[in-house]
Structures are given as C-alpha cells and as structure tokens.
C-alpha cells in the first residue's frame, strides 16, 4: 500500500490518500486536488506536480 499526505505536498489539508500502485495513487491525488482544492485537471498532470507528489509517497 502506498500513501501520500496532502499536507506533505504543500496544502493545509489533513487528507491522506492511498493506493496499491503509484498510478492509482496519482489518479486519486488528482481527483482530490480537483474536487477539494479547486485545481483544474491540466494543472495536476504537469510533470512538476506529479514529481512533487511522487517525492512524498510512502510505502506502508
């Protein structure tokens, strides 16, 4: 199981997302960012944003 905390990525948010694969986790993070933080999907799928998220993924 992989997790990433929204707060670790730079938002004052207590959400912790999880997924079985990195791809699944990135998809969940993108959906959360759009639905809960008002991002547009194209803002989330940038290489910089994805690298930021990937750098905070933890294996549990």
PDBQT receptor file of N, H, CA, C and O in Angstrom, charges set to zero:
ATOM      1  N   UNK A   1       0.848  -1.175   0.000  1.00  0.00    +0.000 N 
ATOM      2  CA  UNK A   1       0.000   0.000   0.000  1.00  0.00    +0.000 C 
ATOM      3  C   UNK A   1       0.891   1.235   0.000  1.00  0.00    +0.000 C 
ATOM      4  O   UNK A   1       1.872   1.312   0.740  1.00  0.00    +0.000 OA
ATOM      5  N   UNK A   2       0.533   2.192  -0.839  1.00  0.00    +0.000 N 
ATOM      6  H   UNK A   2      -0.264   2.129  -1.440  1.00  0.00    +0.000 HD
ATOM      7  CA  UNK A   2       1.242   3.465  -0.935  1.00  0.00    +0.000 C 
ATOM      8  C   UNK A   2       0.331   4.574  -0.419  1.00  0.00    +0.000 C 
ATOM      9  O   UNK A   2      -0.883   4.531  -0.617  1.00  0.00    +0.000 OA
ATOM     10  N   UNK A   3       0.924   5.569   0.244  1.00  0.00    +0.000 N 
ATOM     11  H   UNK A   3       1.911   5.604   0.405  1.00  0.00    +0.000 HD
ATOM     12  CA  UNK A   3       0.145   6.703   0.732  1.00  0.00    +0.000 C 
ATOM     13  C   UNK A   3       0.872   8.002   0.432  1.00  0.00    +0.000 C 
ATOM     14  O   UNK A   3       2.089   8.028   0.249  1.00  0.00    +0.000 OA
ATOM     15  N   UNK A   4       0.104   9.069   0.387  1.00  0.00    +0.000 N 
ATOM     16  H   UNK A   4      -0.885   9.048   0.536  1.00  0.00    +0.000 HD
ATOM     17  CA  UNK A   4       0.670  10.416   0.299  1.00  0.00    +0.000 C 
ATOM     18  C   UNK A   4      -0.271  11.344   1.065  1.00  0.00    +0.000 C 
ATOM     19  O   UNK A   4      -1.490  11.293   0.898  1.00  0.00    +0.000 OA
ATOM     20  N   UNK A   5       0.316  12.187   1.903  1.00  0.00    +0.000 N 
ATOM     21  H   UNK A   5       1.306  12.228   2.039  1.00  0.00    +0.000 HD
ATOM     22  CA  UNK A   5      -0.461  13.152   2.674  1.00  0.00    +0.000 C 
ATOM     23  C   UNK A   5      -0.523  14.464   1.899  1.00  0.00    +0.000 C 
ATOM     24  O   UNK A   5       0.499  14.975   1.440  1.00  0.00    +0.000 OA
ATOM     25  N   UNK A   6      -1.699  14.987   1.763  1.00  0.00    +0.000 N 
ATOM     26  H   UNK A   6      -2.529  14.572   2.136  1.00  0.00    +0.000 HD
ATOM     27  CA  UNK A   6      -1.880  16.248   1.045  1.00  0.00    +0.000 C 
ATOM     28  C   UNK A   6      -1.020  17.343   1.684  1.00  0.00    +0.000 C 
ATOM     29  O   UNK A   6      -0.431  18.163   0.980  1.00  0.00    +0.000 OA
ATOM     30  N   UNK A   7      -0.953  17.353   3.004  1.00  0.00    +0.000 N 
ATOM     31  H   UNK A   7      -1.432  16.687   3.576  1.00  0.00    +0.000 HD
ATOM     32  CA  UNK A   7      -0.159  18.353   3.725  1.00  0.00    +0.000 C 
ATOM     33  C   UNK A   7       1.311  18.289   3.313  1.00  0.00    +0.000 C 
ATOM     34  O   UNK A   7       1.969  19.324   3.207  1.00  0.00    +0.000 OA
ATOM     35  N   UNK A   8       1.831  17.079   3.081  1.00  0.00    +0.000 N 
ATOM     36  H   UNK A   8       1.297  16.238   3.167  1.00  0.00    +0.000 HD
ATOM     37  CA  UNK A   8       3.233  16.924   2.681  1.00  0.00    +0.000 C 
ATOM     38  C   UNK A   8       3.505  17.529   1.308  1.00  0.00    +0.000 C 
ATOM     39  O   UNK A   8       4.616  17.976   1.024  1.00  0.00    +0.000 OA
ATOM     40  N   UNK A   9       2.485  17.538   0.466  1.00  0.00    +0.000 N 
ATOM     41  H   UNK A   9       1.583  17.175   0.697  1.00  0.00    +0.000 HD
ATOM     42  CA  UNK A   9       2.630  18.070  -0.889  1.00  0.00    +0.000 C 
ATOM     43  C   UNK A   9       2.547  19.596  -0.890  1.00  0.00    +0.000 C 
ATOM     44  O   UNK A   9       2.887  20.240  -1.883  1.00  0.00    +0.000 OA
ATOM     45  N   UNK A  10       2.092  20.173   0.230  1.00  0.00    +0.000 N 
ATOM     46  H   UNK A  10       1.816  19.651   1.036  1.00  0.00    +0.000 HD
ATOM     47  CA  UNK A  10       2.111  21.623   0.339  1.00  0.00    +0.000 C 
ATOM     48  C   UNK A  10       0.780  22.295   0.604  1.00  0.00    +0.000 C 
ATOM     49  O   UNK A  10       0.672  23.516   0.490  1.00  0.00    +0.000 OA
ATOM     50  N   UNK A  11      -0.238  21.520   0.958  1.00  0.00    +0.000 N 
ATOM     51  H   UNK A  11      -0.150  20.528   1.051  1.00  0.00    +0.000 HD
ATOM     52  CA  UNK A  11      -1.553  22.106   1.214  1.00  0.00    +0.000 C 
ATOM     53  C   UNK A  11      -1.927  21.939   2.679  1.00  0.00    +0.000 C 
ATOM     54  O   UNK A  11      -1.595  20.919   3.283  1.00  0.00    +0.000 OA
ATOM     55  N   UNK A  12      -2.609  22.917   3.262  1.00  0.00    +0.000 N 
ATOM     56  H   UNK A  12      -2.879  23.745   2.771  1.00  0.00    +0.000 HD
ATOM     57  CA  UNK A  12      -3.065  22.789   4.644  1.00  0.00    +0.000 C 
ATOM     58  C   UNK A  12      -4.316  21.908   4.703  1.00  0.00    +0.000 C 
ATOM     59  O   UNK A  12      -5.421  22.392   4.947  1.00  0.00    +0.000 OA
ATOM     60  N   UNK A  13      -4.123  20.624   4.477  1.00  0.00    +0.000 N 
ATOM     61  H   UNK A  13      -3.225  20.230   4.279  1.00  0.00    +0.000 HD
ATOM     62  CA  UNK A  13      -5.216  19.666   4.342  1.00  0.00    +0.000 C 
ATOM     63  C   UNK A  13      -4.800  18.374   5.036  1.00  0.00    +0.000 C 
ATOM     64  O   UNK A  13      -3.660  17.932   4.897  1.00  0.00    +0.000 OA
ATOM     65  N   UNK A  14      -5.712  17.773   5.777  1.00  0.00    +0.000 N 
ATOM     66  H   UNK A  14      -6.638  18.132   5.891  1.00  0.00    +0.000 HD
ATOM     67  CA  UNK A  14      -5.404  16.560   6.532  1.00  0.00    +0.000 C 
ATOM     68  C   UNK A  14      -5.675  15.275   5.759  1.00  0.00    +0.000 C 
ATOM     69  O   UNK A  14      -5.548  14.188   6.322  1.00  0.00    +0.000 OA
ATOM     70  N   UNK A  15      -6.040  15.369   4.504  1.00  0.00    +0.000 N 
ATOM     71  H   UNK A  15      -6.143  16.252   4.046  1.00  0.00    +0.000 HD
ATOM     72  CA  UNK A  15      -6.344  14.186   3.700  1.00  0.00    +0.000 C 
ATOM     73  C   UNK A  15      -5.080  13.356   3.458  1.00  0.00    +0.000 C 
ATOM     74  O   UNK A  15      -4.025  13.889   3.113  1.00  0.00    +0.000 OA
ATOM     75  N   UNK A  16      -5.214  12.045   3.646  1.00  0.00    +0.000 N 
ATOM     76  H   UNK A  16      -6.071  11.613   3.926  1.00  0.00    +0.000 HD
ATOM     77  CA  UNK A  16      -4.149  11.105   3.302  1.00  0.00    +0.000 C 
ATOM     78  C   UNK A  16      -4.743  10.139   2.288  1.00  0.00    +0.000 C 
ATOM     79  O   UNK A  16      -5.726   9.453   2.566  1.00  0.00    +0.000 OA
ATOM     80  N   UNK A  17      -4.139  10.095   1.119  1.00  0.00    +0.000 N 
ATOM     81  H   UNK A  17      -3.340  10.653   0.892  1.00  0.00    +0.000 HD
ATOM     82  CA  UNK A  17      -4.626   9.250   0.034  1.00  0.00    +0.000 C 
ATOM     83  C   UNK A  17      -3.828   7.960   0.000  1.00  0.00    +0.000 C 
ATOM     84  O   UNK A  17      -2.669   7.922   0.415  1.00  0.00    +0.000 OA
ATOM     85  N   UNK A  18      -4.459   6.897  -0.502  1.00  0.00    +0.000 N 
ATOM     86  H   UNK A  18      -5.400   6.927  -0.839  1.00  0.00    +0.000 HD
ATOM     87  CA  UNK A  18      -3.751   5.623  -0.587  1.00  0.00    +0.000 C 
ATOM     88  C   UNK A  18      -4.099   4.918  -1.885  1.00  0.00    +0.000 C 
ATOM     89  O   UNK A  18      -5.121   5.191  -2.515  1.00  0.00    +0.000 OA
ATOM     90  N   UNK A  19      -3.220   4.006  -2.264  1.00  0.00    +0.000 N 
ATOM     91  H   UNK A  19      -2.390   3.785  -1.752  1.00  0.00    +0.000 HD
ATOM     92  CA  UNK A  19      -3.431   3.222  -3.471  1.00  0.00    +0.000 C 
ATOM     93  C   UNK A  19      -2.486   2.045  -3.505  1.00  0.00    +0.000 C 
ATOM     94  O   UNK A  19      -1.467   2.032  -2.815  1.00  0.00    +0.000 OA
ATOM     95  N   UNK A  20      -2.822   1.074  -4.296  1.00  0.00    +0.000 N 
ATOM     96  H   UNK A  20      -3.650   1.085  -4.857  1.00  0.00    +0.000 HD
ATOM     97  CA  UNK A  20      -1.981  -0.117  -4.434  1.00  0.00    +0.000 C 
ATOM     98  C   UNK A  20      -0.792   0.142  -5.347  1.00  0.00    +0.000 C 
ATOM     99  O   UNK A  20       0.270  -0.460  -5.185  1.00  0.00    +0.000 OA
ATOM    100  N   UNK A  21      -0.978   1.045  -6.310  1.00  0.00    +0.000 N 
ATOM    101  H   UNK A  21      -1.840   1.534  -6.442  1.00  0.00    +0.000 HD
ATOM    102  CA  UNK A  21       0.090   1.357  -7.255  1.00  0.00    +0.000 C 
ATOM    103  C   UNK A  21       0.300   2.868  -7.298  1.00  0.00    +0.000 C 
ATOM    104  O   UNK A  21      -0.566   3.638  -6.882  1.00  0.00    +0.000 OA
ATOM    105  N   UNK A  22       1.452   3.279  -7.804  1.00  0.00    +0.000 N 
ATOM    106  H   UNK A  22       2.156   2.653  -8.142  1.00  0.00    +0.000 HD
ATOM    107  CA  UNK A  22       1.732   4.704  -7.951  1.00  0.00    +0.000 C 
ATOM    108  C   UNK A  22       0.715   5.353  -8.881  1.00  0.00    +0.000 C 
ATOM    109  O   UNK A  22       0.252   6.464  -8.622  1.00  0.00    +0.000 OA
ATOM    110  N   UNK A  23       0.370   4.668  -9.952  1.00  0.00    +0.000 N 
ATOM    111  H   UNK A  23       0.746   3.766 -10.162  1.00  0.00    +0.000 HD
ATOM    112  CA  UNK A  23      -0.605   5.198 -10.914  1.00  0.00    +0.000 C 
ATOM    113  C   UNK A  23      -1.960   5.429 -10.243  1.00  0.00    +0.000 C 
ATOM    114  O   UNK A  23      -2.590   6.467 -10.447  1.00  0.00    +0.000 OA
ATOM    115  N   UNK A  24      -2.401   4.463  -9.447  1.00  0.00    +0.000 N 
ATOM    116  H   UNK A  24      -1.889   3.620  -9.281  1.00  0.00    +0.000 HD
ATOM    117  CA  UNK A  24      -3.674   4.581  -8.737  1.00  0.00    +0.000 C 
ATOM    118  C   UNK A  24      -3.632   5.752  -7.744  1.00  0.00    +0.000 C 
ATOM    119  O   UNK A  24      -4.597   6.506  -7.618  1.00  0.00    +0.000 OA
ATOM    120  N   UNK A  25      -2.521   5.888  -7.056  1.00  0.00    +0.000 N 
ATOM    121  H   UNK A  25      -1.737   5.276  -7.158  1.00  0.00    +0.000 HD
ATOM    122  CA  UNK A  25      -2.369   6.961  -6.080  1.00  0.00    +0.000 C 
ATOM    123  C   UNK A  25      -2.352   8.333  -6.755  1.00  0.00    +0.000 C 
ATOM    124  O   UNK A  25      -2.970   9.273  -6.254  1.00  0.00    +0.000 OA
ATOM    125  N   UNK A  26      -1.659   8.457  -7.874  1.00  0.00    +0.000 N 
ATOM    126  H   UNK A  26      -1.158   7.693  -8.280  1.00  0.00    +0.000 HD
ATOM    127  CA  UNK A  26      -1.627   9.726  -8.608  1.00  0.00    +0.000 C 
ATOM    128  C   UNK A  26      -3.017  10.102  -9.118  1.00  0.00    +0.000 C 
ATOM    129  O   UNK A  26      -3.385  11.277  -9.118  1.00  0.00    +0.000 OA
ATOM    130  N   UNK A  27      -3.779   9.117  -9.545  1.00  0.00    +0.000 N 
ATOM    131  H   UNK A  27      -3.480   8.162  -9.545  1.00  0.00    +0.000 HD
ATOM    132  CA  UNK A  27      -5.147   9.375 -10.009  1.00  0.00    +0.000 C 
ATOM    133  C   UNK A  27      -6.007   9.885  -8.852  1.00  0.00    +0.000 C 
ATOM    134  O   UNK A  27      -6.770  10.838  -9.014  1.00  0.00    +0.000 OA
ATOM    135  N   UNK A  28      -5.882   9.249  -7.689  1.00  0.00    +0.000 N 
ATOM    136  H   UNK A  28      -5.263   8.474  -7.557  1.00  0.00    +0.000 HD
ATOM    137  CA  UNK A  28      -6.637   9.687  -6.510  1.00  0.00    +0.000 C 
ATOM    138  C   UNK A  28      -6.232  11.095  -6.089  1.00  0.00    +0.000 C 
ATOM    139  O   UNK A  28      -7.078  11.908  -5.716  1.00  0.00    +0.000 OA
ATOM    140  N   UNK A  29      -4.938  11.375  -6.151  1.00  0.00    +0.000 N 
ATOM    141  H   UNK A  29      -4.250  10.715  -6.453  1.00  0.00    +0.000 HD
ATOM    142  CA  UNK A  29      -4.441  12.701  -5.778  1.00  0.00    +0.000 C 
ATOM    143  C   UNK A  29      -4.989  13.761  -6.728  1.00  0.00    +0.000 C 
ATOM    144  O   UNK A  29      -5.372  14.847  -6.293  1.00  0.00    +0.000 OA
ATOM    145  N   UNK A  30      -5.028  13.453  -8.011  1.00  0.00    +0.000 N 
ATOM    146  H   UNK A  30      -4.717  12.571  -8.364  1.00  0.00    +0.000 HD
ATOM    147  CA  UNK A  30      -5.559  14.401  -8.991  1.00  0.00    +0.000 C 
ATOM    148  C   UNK A  30      -7.042  14.657  -8.746  1.00  0.00    +0.000 C 
ATOM    149  O   UNK A  30      -7.491  15.802  -8.787  1.00  0.00    +0.000 OA
ATOM    150  N   UNK A  31      -7.799  13.599  -8.493  1.00  0.00    +0.000 N 
ATOM    151  H   UNK A  31      -7.434  12.668  -8.460  1.00  0.00    +0.000 HD
ATOM    152  CA  UNK A  31      -9.230  13.754  -8.225  1.00  0.00    +0.000 C 
ATOM    153  C   UNK A  31      -9.451  14.592  -6.964  1.00  0.00    +0.000 C 
ATOM    154  O   UNK A  31     -10.324  15.459  -6.939  1.00  0.00    +0.000 OA
ATOM    155  N   UNK A  32      -8.664  14.335  -5.925  1.00  0.00    +0.000 N 
ATOM    156  H   UNK A  32      -7.955  13.630  -5.946  1.00  0.00    +0.000 HD
ATOM    157  CA  UNK A  32      -8.777  15.097  -4.679  1.00  0.00    +0.000 C 
ATOM    158  C   UNK A  32      -8.454  16.573  -4.924  1.00  0.00    +0.000 C 
ATOM    159  O   UNK A  32      -9.167  17.452  -4.442  1.00  0.00    +0.000 OA
ATOM    160  N   UNK A  33      -7.393  16.841  -5.662  1.00  0.00    +0.000 N 
ATOM    161  H   UNK A  33      -6.813  16.127  -6.053  1.00  0.00    +0.000 HD
ATOM    162  CA  UNK A  33      -6.985  18.222  -5.927  1.00  0.00    +0.000 C 
ATOM    163  C   UNK A  33      -8.064  18.985  -6.693  1.00  0.00    +0.000 C 
ATOM    164  O   UNK A  33      -8.324  20.153  -6.404  1.00  0.00    +0.000 OA
ATOM    165  N   UNK A  34      -8.683  18.336  -7.656  1.00  0.00    +0.000 N 
ATOM    166  H   UNK A  34      -8.471  17.387  -7.891  1.00  0.00    +0.000 HD
ATOM    167  CA  UNK A  34      -9.741  18.968  -8.449  1.00  0.00    +0.000 C 
ATOM    168  C   UNK A  34     -10.996  19.169  -7.596  1.00  0.00    +0.000 C 
ATOM    169  O   UNK A  34     -11.564  20.260  -7.564  1.00  0.00    +0.000 OA
ATOM    170  N   UNK A  35     -11.421  18.112  -6.911  1.00  0.00    +0.000 N 
ATOM    171  H   UNK A  35     -10.959  17.225  -6.937  1.00  0.00    +0.000 HD
ATOM    172  CA  UNK A  35     -12.685  18.159  -6.166  1.00  0.00    +0.000 C 
ATOM    173  C   UNK A  35     -12.616  18.973  -4.882  1.00  0.00    +0.000 C 
ATOM    174  O   UNK A  35     -13.592  19.627  -4.516  1.00  0.00    +0.000 OA
ATOM    175  N   UNK A  36     -11.478  18.945  -4.191  1.00  0.00    +0.000 N 
ATOM    176  H   UNK A  36     -10.685  18.413  -4.488  1.00  0.00    +0.000 HD
ATOM    177  CA  UNK A  36     -11.407  19.563  -2.871  1.00  0.00    +0.000 C 
ATOM    178  C   UNK A  36     -10.577  20.843  -2.808  1.00  0.00    +0.000 C 
ATOM    179  O   UNK A  36     -10.706  21.616  -1.858  1.00  0.00    +0.000 OA
ATOM    180  N   UNK A  37      -9.736  21.071  -3.801  1.00  0.00    +0.000 N 
ATOM    181  H   UNK A  37      -9.632  20.443  -4.573  1.00  0.00    +0.000 HD
ATOM    182  CA  UNK A  37      -8.882  22.252  -3.763  1.00  0.00    +0.000 C 
ATOM    183  C   UNK A  37      -9.090  23.187  -4.950  1.00  0.00    +0.000 C 
ATOM    184  O   UNK A  37      -8.434  24.225  -5.036  1.00  0.00    +0.000 OA
ATOM    185  N   UNK A  38      -9.989  22.837  -5.863  1.00  0.00    +0.000 N 
ATOM    186  H   UNK A  38     -10.522  21.994  -5.793  1.00  0.00    +0.000 HD
ATOM    187  CA  UNK A  38     -10.326  23.728  -6.960  1.00  0.00    +0.000 C 
ATOM    188  C   UNK A  38      -9.330  23.789  -8.106  1.00  0.00    +0.000 C 
ATOM    189  O   UNK A  38      -9.393  24.691  -8.941  1.00  0.00    +0.000 OA
ATOM    190  N   UNK A  39      -8.404  22.824  -8.148  1.00  0.00    +0.000 N 
ATOM    191  H   UNK A  39      -8.353  22.091  -7.469  1.00  0.00    +0.000 HD
ATOM    192  CA  UNK A  39      -7.462  22.784  -9.269  1.00  0.00    +0.000 C 
ATOM    193  C   UNK A  39      -8.193  22.366 -10.538  1.00  0.00    +0.000 C 
ATOM    194  O   UNK A  39      -9.237  21.716 -10.484  1.00  0.00    +0.000 OA
ATOM    195  N   UNK A  40      -7.636  22.743 -11.663  1.00  0.00    +0.000 N 
ATOM    196  H   UNK A  40      -6.788  23.271 -11.706  1.00  0.00    +0.000 HD
ATOM    197  CA  UNK A  40      -8.086  22.217 -12.949  1.00  0.00    +0.000 C 
ATOM    198  C   UNK A  40      -7.228  20.994 -13.240  1.00  0.00    +0.000 C 
ATOM    199  O   UNK A  40      -6.060  20.942 -12.856  1.00  0.00    +0.000 OA
ATOM    200  N   UNK A  41      -7.806  20.016 -13.916  1.00  0.00    +0.000 N 
ATOM    201  H   UNK A  41      -8.755  20.058 -14.228  1.00  0.00    +0.000 HD
ATOM    202  CA  UNK A  41      -7.087  18.766 -14.170  1.00  0.00    +0.000 C 
ATOM    203  C   UNK A  41      -5.746  18.994 -14.859  1.00  0.00    +0.000 C 
ATOM    204  O   UNK A  41      -4.766  18.320 -14.543  1.00  0.00    +0.000 OA
ATOM    205  N   UNK A  42      -5.694  19.940 -15.800  1.00  0.00    +0.000 N 
ATOM    206  H   UNK A  42      -6.490  20.488 -16.057  1.00  0.00    +0.000 HD
ATOM    207  CA  UNK A  42      -4.445  20.181 -16.525  1.00  0.00    +0.000 C 
ATOM    208  C   UNK A  42      -3.351  20.761 -15.619  1.00  0.00    +0.000 C 
ATOM    209  O   UNK A  42      -2.168  20.675 -15.949  1.00  0.00    +0.000 OA
ATOM    210  N   UNK A  43      -3.737  21.345 -14.489  1.00  0.00    +0.000 N 
ATOM    211  H   UNK A  43      -4.698  21.415 -14.221  1.00  0.00    +0.000 HD
ATOM    212  CA  UNK A  43      -2.746  21.854 -13.540  1.00  0.00    +0.000 C 
ATOM    213  C   UNK A  43      -2.099  20.726 -12.739  1.00  0.00    +0.000 C 
ATOM    214  O   UNK A  43      -0.983  20.874 -12.240  1.00  0.00    +0.000 OA
ATOM    215  N   UNK A  44      -2.790  19.618 -12.618  1.00  0.00    +0.000 N 
ATOM    216  H   UNK A  44      -3.696  19.497 -13.023  1.00  0.00    +0.000 HD
ATOM    217  CA  UNK A  44      -2.318  18.495 -11.805  1.00  0.00    +0.000 C 
ATOM    218  C   UNK A  44      -1.435  17.555 -12.610  1.00  0.00    +0.000 C 
ATOM    219  O   UNK A  44      -0.531  16.929 -12.055  1.00  0.00    +0.000 OA
ATOM    220  N   UNK A  45      -1.680  17.448 -13.891  1.00  0.00    +0.000 N 
ATOM    221  H   UNK A  45      -2.414  17.957 -14.342  1.00  0.00    +0.000 HD
ATOM    222  CA  UNK A  45      -0.953  16.448 -14.678  1.00  0.00    +0.000 C 
ATOM    223  C   UNK A  45       0.377  16.955 -15.215  1.00  0.00    +0.000 C 
ATOM    224  O   UNK A  45       0.971  16.325 -16.090  1.00  0.00    +0.000 OA
ATOM    225  N   UNK A  46       0.852  18.085 -14.703  1.00  0.00    +0.000 N 
ATOM    226  H   UNK A  46       0.369  18.597 -13.992  1.00  0.00    +0.000 HD
ATOM    227  CA  UNK A  46       2.157  18.584 -15.132  1.00  0.00    +0.000 C 
ATOM    228  C   UNK A  46       3.258  17.705 -14.550  1.00  0.00    +0.000 C 
ATOM    229  O   UNK A  46       3.084  17.136 -13.473  1.00  0.00    +0.000 OA
ATOM    230  N   UNK A  47       4.374  17.586 -15.237  1.00  0.00    +0.000 N 
ATOM    231  H   UNK A  47       4.515  18.049 -16.113  1.00  0.00    +0.000 HD
ATOM    232  CA  UNK A  47       5.491  16.787 -14.708  1.00  0.00    +0.000 C 
ATOM    233  C   UNK A  47       5.969  17.288 -13.343  1.00  0.00    +0.000 C 
ATOM    234  O   UNK A  47       6.342  16.488 -12.485  1.00  0.00    +0.000 OA
ATOM    235  N   UNK A  48       5.959  18.603 -13.143  1.00  0.00    +0.000 N 
ATOM    236  H   UNK A  48       5.657  19.252 -13.840  1.00  0.00    +0.000 HD
ATOM    237  CA  UNK A  48       6.412  19.163 -11.867  1.00  0.00    +0.000 C 
ATOM    238  C   UNK A  48       5.496  18.751 -10.718  1.00  0.00    +0.000 C 
ATOM    239  O   UNK A  48       5.969  18.354  -9.652  1.00  0.00    +0.000 OA
ATOM    240  N   UNK A  49       4.193  18.845 -10.936  1.00  0.00    +0.000 N 
ATOM    241  H   UNK A  49       3.809  19.167 -11.802  1.00  0.00    +0.000 HD
ATOM    242  CA  UNK A  49       3.241  18.486  -9.881  1.00  0.00    +0.000 C 
ATOM    243  C   UNK A  49       3.307  16.991  -9.598  1.00  0.00    +0.000 C 
ATOM    244  O   UNK A  49       3.275  16.573  -8.441  1.00  0.00    +0.000 OA
ATOM    245  N   UNK A  50       3.398  16.190 -10.646  1.00  0.00    +0.000 N 
ATOM    246  H   UNK A  50       3.424  16.529 -11.587  1.00  0.00    +0.000 HD
ATOM    247  CA  UNK A  50       3.471  14.745 -10.434  1.00  0.00    +0.000 C 
ATOM    248  C   UNK A  50       4.753  14.368  -9.700  1.00  0.00    +0.000 C 
ATOM    249  O   UNK A  50       4.734  13.480  -8.848  1.00  0.00    +0.000 OA
ATOM    250  N   UNK A  51       5.860  15.027 -10.014  1.00  0.00    +0.000 N 
ATOM    251  H   UNK A  51       5.876  15.749 -10.705  1.00  0.00    +0.000 HD
ATOM    252  CA  UNK A  51       7.116  14.739  -9.316  1.00  0.00    +0.000 C 
ATOM    253  C   UNK A  51       7.016  15.150  -7.853  1.00  0.00    +0.000 C 
ATOM    254  O   UNK A  51       7.532  14.454  -6.979  1.00  0.00    +0.000 OA
ATOM    255  N   UNK A  52       6.363  16.265  -7.581  1.00  0.00    +0.000 N 
ATOM    256  H   UNK A  52       5.944  16.831  -8.291  1.00  0.00    +0.000 HD
ATOM    257  CA  UNK A  52       6.163  16.697  -6.202  1.00  0.00    +0.000 C 
ATOM    258  C   UNK A  52       5.383  15.643  -5.426  1.00  0.00    +0.000 C 
ATOM    259  O   UNK A  52       5.761  15.289  -4.309  1.00  0.00    +0.000 OA
ATOM    260  N   UNK A  53       4.314  15.146  -6.000  1.00  0.00    +0.000 N 
ATOM    261  H   UNK A  53       4.006  15.434  -6.907  1.00  0.00    +0.000 HD
ATOM    262  CA  UNK A  53       3.509  14.112  -5.348  1.00  0.00    +0.000 C 
ATOM    263  C   UNK A  53       4.341  12.848  -5.165  1.00  0.00    +0.000 C 
ATOM    264  O   UNK A  53       4.370  12.280  -4.073  1.00  0.00    +0.000 OA
ATOM    265  N   UNK A  54       5.015  12.403  -6.216  1.00  0.00    +0.000 N 
ATOM    266  H   UNK A  54       4.991  12.864  -7.103  1.00  0.00    +0.000 HD
ATOM    267  CA  UNK A  54       5.818  11.176  -6.146  1.00  0.00    +0.000 C 
ATOM    268  C   UNK A  54       6.897  11.260  -5.072  1.00  0.00    +0.000 C 
ATOM    269  O   UNK A  54       7.207  10.260  -4.424  1.00  0.00    +0.000 OA
ATOM    270  N   UNK A  55       7.467  12.438  -4.880  1.00  0.00    +0.000 N 
ATOM    271  H   UNK A  55       7.215  13.251  -5.406  1.00  0.00    +0.000 HD
ATOM    272  CA  UNK A  55       8.550  12.577  -3.904  1.00  0.00    +0.000 C 
ATOM    273  C   UNK A  55       8.065  12.435  -2.465  1.00  0.00    +0.000 C 
ATOM    274  O   UNK A  55       8.878  12.287  -1.552  1.00  0.00    +0.000 OA
ATOM    275  N   UNK A  56       6.747  12.477  -2.252  1.00  0.00    +0.000 N 
ATOM    276  H   UNK A  56       6.087  12.597  -2.993  1.00  0.00    +0.000 HD
ATOM    277  CA  UNK A  56       6.192  12.355  -0.904  1.00  0.00    +0.000 C 
ATOM    278  C   UNK A  56       5.450  11.036  -0.674  1.00  0.00    +0.000 C 
ATOM    279  O   UNK A  56       4.855  10.846   0.386  1.00  0.00    +0.000 OA
ATOM    280  N   UNK A  57       5.474  10.140  -1.635  1.00  0.00    +0.000 N 
ATOM    281  H   UNK A  57       5.957  10.294  -2.497  1.00  0.00    +0.000 HD
ATOM    282  CA  UNK A  57       4.798   8.851  -1.482  1.00  0.00    +0.000 C 
ATOM    283  C   UNK A  57       5.555   7.999  -0.471  1.00  0.00    +0.000 C 
ATOM    284  O   UNK A  57       6.783   7.913  -0.491  1.00  0.00    +0.000 OA
ATOM    285  N   UNK A  58       4.781   7.372   0.414  1.00  0.00    +0.000 N 
ATOM    286  H   UNK A  58       3.783   7.442   0.430  1.00  0.00    +0.000 HD
ATOM    287  CA  UNK A  58       5.350   6.467   1.418  1.00  0.00    +0.000 C 
ATOM    288  C   UNK A  58       4.754   5.082   1.237  1.00  0.00    +0.000 C 
ATOM    289  O   UNK A  58       3.575   4.935   0.913  1.00  0.00    +0.000 OA
ATOM    290  N   UNK A  59       5.569   4.087   1.446  1.00  0.00    +0.000 N 
ATOM    291  H   UNK A  59       6.526   4.206   1.710  1.00  0.00    +0.000 HD
ATOM    292  CA  UNK A  59       5.106   2.703   1.380  1.00  0.00    +0.000 C 
ATOM    293  C   UNK A  59       4.782   2.248   2.797  1.00  0.00    +0.000 C 
ATOM    294  O   UNK A  59       5.617   2.347   3.696  1.00  0.00    +0.000 OA
ATOM    295  N   UNK A  60       3.560   1.746   2.988  1.00  0.00    +0.000 N 
ATOM    296  H   UNK A  60       2.883   1.665   2.257  1.00  0.00    +0.000 HD
ATOM    297  CA  UNK A  60       3.147   1.278   4.319  1.00  0.00    +0.000 C 
ATOM    298  C   UNK A  60       2.718  -0.171   4.281  1.00  0.00    +0.000 C 
ATOM    299  O   UNK A  60       2.339  -0.730   5.310  1.00  0.00    +0.000 OA
TER     300      UNK A  60
